[in-house]
Amino acid sequence: MRALSTNLAAGDVAFGAGISVASLRAGFGEHTVLKDLRVKIQSKALTAIMGPSGCGKSTFIRCINRLHEETPGAWVRGSIELDGEGVYDTTVDPVELRRRVGMVFQRPNPFPNFSIYANVAAGLRLNGMRKRRMLDERVERSLRRAALWDEVKDRLEKPGSSLSGGQQQRLCIARALAVEPEVLLLDEPCSALDPLATERIEELLLHLKREYTLVMVTHNIQQAARVADETMFLLLGELVEQGPTSQLFTNPRDPRTESFISGRFG
Amino acid sequence: MVMTTLDLDETNLDTTSPPRRAAKLRSRPIGDRAFDLSIGACAVVPPVLILLFVIVLAYGAWPAIAEFRWHFLVSAAWEPNPDKEEYGALPFILGTLISSILALALAAPIGISVASFISEVVPPSLRGLLRFVIEILATIPSVVYGLWGVFVLAPWVMNHLAPVLSKSLGFLPFFSEPFDPRNMLCAILILTIMVLPMIVSVSLDAMRSVPISYREAALGLGATRWEMIRLAVWPSARSGFIGGCILALGRALGETMAVTMVIGNEHRISQSLFAASDTVASTIANQFAEAPSDLFTASLIELALLLFLITLGVNLIARLIVRRVAIGGAD
């Protein structure tokens, strides 16, 4: 709260459609992970969430697509608005919501025993798309957007698990993009990848942020500095600071942010 | 082992006595080699046992094999009359295959559904209890199932199930009259019940071991719970399902007591499931004590050999299927 009122004042006007989070608290059973979080996330930009392990980064983005509540014992209070519509309103079906808010996970998780094609088409088929021609078209477009098409176009029927780790992660991005979400959540998408694969994903994210609202959790401070427009720093379930990445990295307002980005903890 | 390692380190430092060092170096792997040899010997035991098994059975069955040759496999005769002794295994082989395969065909979809329900719908706190109850079912001795089959299942089939089935599906030869009080359908049903726990428990394990990340991948795409099961859980658990079915089929093929109590023990081939019939295992169990002649005994042993080969063959085929499923993928 305290951090928010000081940091967001300048940027408030710029946020139009996007995600706005108010007094969000979440946790598991007795344990509170997020304590009264208030942030706004810009549309069509990449917002990085960084912080040490256990600070609630993942829990936060999993609240945005309501995946958090699928874990036994999980609870959420407060509100998240997506384009002005409350994500936790009783009228909102989490299944519908998750088709608008895609997610890419820490470890590449293509569906096992599914071909590359079937992986990308999975979400479309869930939505009832059956016509082969339409599917073909959407699969190709999604794979192109995920910068994977050229590498896999000759082996679409091969299992998704036959790809390298970095390719699998781009396949997962393609799978998420296929259903044309408005928001794409990325939970440390590069943490299981080697530097080269990481670089490719980062390039891809720089392209994607022009069309999608990207929210990326990262453990890697340099990564946030390289790709994010906005960065927020969470500590122990509270927002310490949020601001344009360049400002947050060159001129952090909070001493804790400064010690985190200079590598004194985390 | 530890001692020799320490000695070795010492000798490595002590460069003045190379012969001793060489000796130590050579002496060190003896323990390893003894270990290799002993576990190697143990590993040889099962295949040797199987081989001995086949040899002994083939030896015992030899008079029948020499007498009937391949006719044994295709003949339906079972004539202990000393004047014109003739034995054929076809009704029993068919009985074994039909009862087991149909039991599996019933048990597999039910078992996988039950496992899916327990794994994905029931709250975690109840899951353990349900699994426990189902595993208890697997520990009930087959003679108890058999007795229940005789006094409860068979009359129920006779009085309720058979009339309904023959009225609605009687145009099919499988459901035609007459009804025997104990019949193939009873055997199929009792086998279904007996192999169900096995399928449920193996399928449940397979589904519980599907990584949470696959489930989240499906949920994150906007899948409902049912779609998540179809998309992420079943495909990953498929080899487990097949494994459970193989175990179940093996059990059904060899199940003797419960089957022999409810199947009616008639050596004949009938299209109708309401007809009494017999299986290989049940025939052996029923008739080995009689043994009117050496040829009869040899024929029974040949039945045992056949049963052994059938189970072996079924398992090999099933294993091939598992491998193909593991390598190839769904669309």
Interface residues (C-beta under 8 A of the other chain):
Chain A: N65 L67 E70 P72 V95 E96 L97 R98 R99 G102 M103 F105 R107 N109 P110 F111 P112 N113 F114 S115 A118 A122 G123 L126 N127 P159 C172 R175 A176 V179
Chain B: P123 P124 P211 S213 Y214 E216 A217 A218 L219 G220 L221 G222 A223 T224 E227 L231 A232 P235 S236 R238 G329 A330 D331
